[in-house]
């Protein structure tokens, strides 16, 4: 269970940093190409929502798979006794 908590504690900041880095790169690139305010009001926010949703789904998938693994291991240990 400690491994699961440690993994969760490290994955959340990693996903947040990755999302921040991707959005910074997209923002700098769009500024370089001279896109207007409408881009930042509509498209940029939509891109962020998509990336944040993908990060959340990836995190929850990893978390659920780890919880299932811990549960299976605890059931195996209980059945061996």
Residue pairs with C-beta under 8 A, 6 or more apart in sequence:
1 70
4 63
4 66
4 67
4 70
7 62
7 66
8 63
11 59
11 62
11 63
12 59
15 55
15 56
15 58
15 59
16 55
18 55
19 48
19 51
19 52
19 55
22 51
23 44
23 47
23 48
23 51
26 44
26 47
27 40
27 44
30 39
30 40
30 44
